[in-house]
Amino acid sequence: MNPTTITAQPGTPYVDVVREFDASPELVFRAYTDPELLVRWLGPRGMEMEVLEHDARPGGSYRYVHRSREGEFRFRGVFHAVVPDKLIVQTFEYEARPSGSASRRRGSRTSTAGPG
């Protein structure tokens, strides 16, 4: 398995995740944008995942839920940039926050372009 590098710059709402896959950019892009593939790998092992909404285009949004015996964990976000086989920029928000607390939103960028 290839290592994953996660970088979050202080004072910014962005998280950069970098990992090389032993797959073509087209397959990696499809794994992020096809809901049937997304449920196979996203999230903790041992939890069921249901995609409630997934419109992978600029301005589109997504929602999904992970379920376990402990309860449901819901997430949502907006796709800000989607360039087939190259780039996905999206926000990520955990919906189940304590009452009265501020929402935590993060931006993430996924580049599926190969090296060089």
Contacts in CASP RR format, 6 or more apart in sequence:
PFRMAT RR
TARGET T0000
AUTHOR 0000-0000-0000
METHOD contacts of the structure
MODEL  1
MNPTTITAQPGTPYVDVVREFDASPELVFRAYTDPELLVRWLGPRGMEME
VLEHDARPGGSYRYVHRSREGEFRFRGVFHAVVPDKLIVQTFEYEARPSG
SASRRRGSRTSTAGPG
2 19 0 8 1.000
2 20 0 8 1.000
2 21 0 8 1.000
2 22 0 8 1.000
3 19 0 8 1.000
4 17 0 8 1.000
4 18 0 8 1.000
4 19 0 8 1.000
5 16 0 8 1.000
5 17 0 8 1.000
5 18 0 8 1.000
5 19 0 8 1.000
6 15 0 8 1.000
6 16 0 8 1.000
6 17 0 8 1.000
6 18 0 8 1.000
7 15 0 8 1.000
7 16 0 8 1.000
7 18 0 8 1.000
8 14 0 8 1.000
8 15 0 8 1.000
8 16 0 8 1.000
13 105 0 8 1.000
13 106 0 8 1.000
13 107 0 8 1.000
14 106 0 8 1.000
14 107 0 8 1.000
14 108 0 8 1.000
14 109 0 8 1.000
15 92 0 8 1.000
15 106 0 8 1.000
15 107 0 8 1.000
15 108 0 8 1.000
16 108 0 8 1.000
16 109 0 8 1.000
17 108 0 8 1.000
17 110 0 8 1.000
20 115 0 8 1.000
21 27 0 8 1.000
21 28 0 8 1.000
23 31 0 8 1.000
25 85 0 8 1.000
25 86 0 8 1.000
25 112 0 8 1.000
25 113 0 8 1.000
25 114 0 8 1.000
26 85 0 8 1.000
26 112 0 8 1.000
28 112 0 8 1.000
29 84 0 8 1.000
29 85 0 8 1.000
29 86 0 8 1.000
29 88 0 8 1.000
29 112 0 8 1.000
30 37 0 8 1.000
31 37 0 8 1.000
31 38 0 8 1.000
31 41 0 8 1.000
32 38 0 8 1.000
32 56 0 8 1.000
32 88 0 8 1.000
32 110 0 8 1.000
32 112 0 8 1.000
33 54 0 8 1.000
33 56 0 8 1.000
33 82 0 8 1.000
33 88 0 8 1.000
35 51 0 8 1.000
35 54 0 8 1.000
38 49 0 8 1.000
38 51 0 8 1.000
38 54 0 8 1.000
38 64 0 8 1.000
39 49 0 8 1.000
39 50 0 8 1.000
39 51 0 8 1.000
39 64 0 8 1.000
42 49 0 8 1.000
42 64 0 8 1.000
43 49 0 8 1.000
43 66 0 8 1.000
44 66 0 8 1.000
44 68 0 8 1.000
46 68 0 8 1.000
47 66 0 8 1.000
47 67 0 8 1.000
47 68 0 8 1.000
47 73 0 8 1.000
48 66 0 8 1.000
48 67 0 8 1.000
48 68 0 8 1.000
49 64 0 8 1.000
49 65 0 8 1.000
49 66 0 8 1.000
49 67 0 8 1.000
50 64 0 8 1.000
50 65 0 8 1.000
50 67 0 8 1.000
51 62 0 8 1.000
51 63 0 8 1.000
51 64 0 8 1.000
52 63 0 8 1.000
52 64 0 8 1.000
52 65 0 8 1.000
53 61 0 8 1.000
53 62 0 8 1.000
53 63 0 8 1.000
53 64 0 8 1.000
53 76 0 8 1.000
54 62 0 8 1.000
54 63 0 8 1.000
54 64 0 8 1.000
55 61 0 8 1.000
55 62 0 8 1.000
55 79 0 8 1.000
56 62 0 8 1.000
56 79 0 8 1.000
56 82 0 8 1.000
56 88 0 8 1.000
57 79 0 8 1.000
57 82 0 8 1.000
58 79 0 8 1.000
58 80 0 8 1.000
58 81 0 8 1.000
58 82 0 8 1.000
59 78 0 8 1.000
59 79 0 8 1.000
59 80 0 8 1.000
60 78 0 8 1.000
60 79 0 8 1.000
61 76 0 8 1.000
61 77 0 8 1.000
61 78 0 8 1.000
61 79 0 8 1.000
62 76 0 8 1.000
62 77 0 8 1.000
62 78 0 8 1.000
62 79 0 8 1.000
62 90 0 8 1.000
63 74 0 8 1.000
63 75 0 8 1.000
63 76 0 8 1.000
63 77 0 8 1.000
64 74 0 8 1.000
64 75 0 8 1.000
64 76 0 8 1.000
65 72 0 8 1.000
65 73 0 8 1.000
65 74 0 8 1.000
65 75 0 8 1.000
66 72 0 8 1.000
66 73 0 8 1.000
66 74 0 8 1.000
66 75 0 8 1.000
67 73 0 8 1.000
72 96 0 8 1.000
73 94 0 8 1.000
73 96 0 8 1.000
74 94 0 8 1.000
74 95 0 8 1.000
74 96 0 8 1.000
75 92 0 8 1.000
75 93 0 8 1.000
75 94 0 8 1.000
75 95 0 8 1.000
76 93 0 8 1.000
76 95 0 8 1.000
77 90 0 8 1.000
77 91 0 8 1.000
77 92 0 8 1.000
77 93 0 8 1.000
77 105 0 8 1.000
78 90 0 8 1.000
78 91 0 8 1.000
79 88 0 8 1.000
79 89 0 8 1.000
79 90 0 8 1.000
80 89 0 8 1.000
80 90 0 8 1.000
80 91 0 8 1.000
81 87 0 8 1.000
81 88 0 8 1.000
81 89 0 8 1.000
82 88 0 8 1.000
82 89 0 8 1.000
85 112 0 8 1.000
85 113 0 8 1.000
86 111 0 8 1.000
86 112 0 8 1.000
86 113 0 8 1.000
87 109 0 8 1.000
87 110 0 8 1.000
87 111 0 8 1.000
87 112 0 8 1.000
87 113 0 8 1.000
88 109 0 8 1.000
88 110 0 8 1.000
88 112 0 8 1.000
89 107 0 8 1.000
89 108 0 8 1.000
89 109 0 8 1.000
89 110 0 8 1.000
90 107 0 8 1.000
90 108 0 8 1.000
90 110 0 8 1.000
91 105 0 8 1.000
91 106 0 8 1.000
91 107 0 8 1.000
91 108 0 8 1.000
92 105 0 8 1.000
92 106 0 8 1.000
92 107 0 8 1.000
92 108 0 8 1.000
93 103 0 8 1.000
93 104 0 8 1.000
93 105 0 8 1.000
93 106 0 8 1.000
94 104 0 8 1.000
97 103 0 8 1.000
97 104 0 8 1.000
END
